[in-house]
Amino acid sequence: MNKKLCLLLCCVVPVNTVLADVIASGDDCGDDCHWAIHDDGTLDISGTGGINGYGYFKTDSALYEGGSSHWQSTAPWGQYSAQIKDINIHEGITSIGRVAFYNLAATSVHLPDTLETMAYGAFQYSALKEVEIPSSVKYIGAAAFYSTSIKTAVLPENVEFGDIFVADTKSWIFTAATKIYCSQNDEEKCKTIVSNPDIIQTYTKSSNGQYLVGGKWYNNLDALTSGNRTKKLIYTVEEAEMLSKPTGNKFKIRYK
């Protein structure tokens, strides 16, 4: 075959290839922040540093099917609330500003390992069903995940929280239906961020990244939130001590 013809044919994109087109985009969400909404419903946020904080305004009706709030974020993607199904925040973003993703139809979000802070109402009233909070996060503002559909959340160790106003139930960081796993060292602090402290479960994390909850081991966050416990036959000294029960001057080691 003629080499020129071969090169031409190889560069032709098949007609049935589906590419996610960008329906809206901008560079106005921070000092170095870029956003794009694709026709598959994905909102991509990339860049370095922080995402701006925003306000909100009242609309005539709920912004998406199944939503309850009539308030829309003034973020540049706010007008596309009903079309956004997934939020993908790329590595390099370090903070999320006030009500940045407020009341979006998105059911899932990816948070980068570079993220350190989330401000007030960051995802409030969104349709989120799940979230994995990176261990890099050191601060979560009041109402950050309030009135979402998140069933389970694992909070990083030593995380700090925004002020919760008892008189204002909407300032709770999570909804009462969310099961929250919190570091044993942070238990009392975690009980202040929800209306029902009974939904808090504590964990101890080993040096190899496994989680101990109620005497059961889980390999990682996914295993913990899905309930897939680790079946252990051999324990490290550290893990055995974490499972042990003191009896006088000796430890009773429980093996499984």
N, C-alpha and C positions, 0 to 999 in steps of 0.2 A: 504493500500500500504506500502511496505517496506520503512522504513524511509530513508535508504541509497539510495534507488532508487529514492525516491522523491527529495532528495537533489541534486542528479545528474541531474535529469530532469529540476529542477528549475534553474540550473546554465547554461543550454544550451541556447545559443543565437540563435533565429530563423534565418533561412537561408536568409529570405527576409529582415532582418534588415540592413539598410544602414548607415554606419558610415563614417564620413568625415575623410579620411586618410590624414596624414601629408606627403606632397611631398618634403618639404625642411624646415629646421629649423636651428637655431644657437643661440649662447649666446654672439654675438660679435657686438651688436648695442649700447652698453653703459656699464657703470660700473656695473649696475645691470639691464640689458635689455635683454629680450629673445623674439625671433620671430619665428613664424611658419606659413607656407602657407599650407592650406588644399586643398584637391582636389575639394571642392565646390567653390574655388576662394577667400576664406577669408584669409586675412593676420592678424594674431593675434600678438599684441605687449603687453608684460607684464613686470612687474618688478617695480623698484622704481627709481626716479631721471630722468635724461635726456636721450633722444635718440640722438645719435651722429649726427654731421653734416657731409655732404659729398660733393663731387664734381660731375661733369658729363663729359661725352665724347660723341663724335659724332658717330652715326651709319649710315649704308647705307640707311636705310629706316625708315619710321614712326614705332614706337614700337607697336602700336595697331590699329585696324581698326577704322577709324574715327579720329585718332590722327593726329596732324600736325607737331609735333616736332620730330627731328631725334636724339635728345640728350637723353642719358640714365644716370640715377643716379648711382653713384658708391656704393650706399647702397647695402648690401648683397642680398636684394630682388629685386634689380634693373633688374637683368637678367630675372626675371619672370614678367616683366611689363604687358605683354599682358594677363597673366593668373589671375591677381589679380582683383577681382570684388568688394571687400568690404574690408575696413580697420577698424579693431576693436582695439582701443587703450584702455587698461584696466586702472582702478583706480591705482594710485601710480606713474604713469608717470607724470612728472612735466614740461618737455620742449621737443620741437621738433626741431632738428637741421636743419641746412642749406640743402635745396633741398632733405630732407629725403624721401619724397614721390613724387618726381618730375616725371612727365610724366608716371603715372600709368593708367591702364585701369579702375581703381576703380571708380564706380559711387556714392558710399556712404562711409561715414566715421563716426565712433563714437568717440567723444572726451571726455575724462574723466573729472570729476569735480575737479580733482587735477591738471589739466593743467594750467600753468601760462604763458608760452611764446612759440611763434612760430617764428622761424628764417626765414631769406630770402628764398623765393621760396619754402617753405615747401611743398606745394601741386601744384605748378605751372605746367601748361600743363596737369594735370590729367583730367580724364573724370568726375569729381565730378558734380553731379546735385543738391546736397543739403548739407548743413552743419548747425549744431547747435553749436554755439560757447558758451562754458560755461561761467558763470559770473566770474569764477575764473581767466580767462585769462586777463593779464595785459599788454601784449605786443604782437603785430603782426608785423612781419618784412615785408619789401618791397616785392612785387610780391608774397606774400604767397599764394594767390588764383588767381593769374593772369592767364588768358586764360583757365579757367574752364567753365563748363556749369551751374554753380550755378545761380539760378534765384533770390533768396532772401537770405539775410543775416542780422541777428540782432547782432549788436556789443554791447558788455558789456559796462556798464558805466565806465568812467574814464580810458578807455583803451588807451595805447600809441602806436604809429606807428613808423616803421622804416623809414629812410630817403627816400623820393621820389625824383627822379631826373627828372625834367620836360622834359629835352632833351631826356630821355630814357623812351619811353612810356611803356616798359615792366616792369618798376619798380612800376607801379600802383598796389595797393594791390588787387583790384578786376577789372574784365572786365566791360566795360561800360554797358553791358546788365544786370548786376546784380542790383536789387533793394536793397538798403541798408537802414536799420533802425538804427538810431543813437540817443543816448541820447541828449535831447535838450541842455544840458549843454556843450556837445561836438560838437555841430553842425559845428562850424567854423573849428575845427580840422579835422573833418570827411570829409569836402569838399576838403581837400588837398590830399586825398588818391585815388581819381578817376579822370579820365579825364573829366567827365561830372558831375559837382556838382548837377545838376537837379535831379539825381537819388537818392539823399539823402532825406529821410523822417525822421523827428524827433519824438521821443516818450518821454513820461514822465512815470516813473514807480512808482506805489504806494507802500506803505509799505507791502501790502499783495501780491505783485508780479504781479499785473495786469498792463497792458500797455494801455496808453491813446495816440491815434494817430488821429489827425484831428477831435477831439471831439467825438471819438468812443472808447469804451473800449474793450479790449481783455483779456481773462482769463490768457493766458500764451503765450509762444513763438510759440507753435504749432498753437494756435488760430490766432495769429498775422500773421504768414507767410501764413496760409491757407485762411485768410480773414473772419474767423468765429467770428464775433464780439459778445460781451456779451450784452444781453438785460437786462438792469438794471431798476428796479423799485424803489429801495432804494439805496441811496448813503451814505457812511460814510461822516463825516465832511471834512476829508482830500480830498476825491474824489470830493465832491461838490465844494470845494475851487479850485481844479485843473480845473474844468469845468467852473467856474464862470467867469463873465466878469465885471471888475470894472466900476461903474457908479457913479462918485463923491465919496462920503464917504460910499456908500453902495455897496453891491455885488448883481448882478442879477444872481440868481441861475437857471440854466436850468435843468429841470427834464424831463426824457424820460420814 
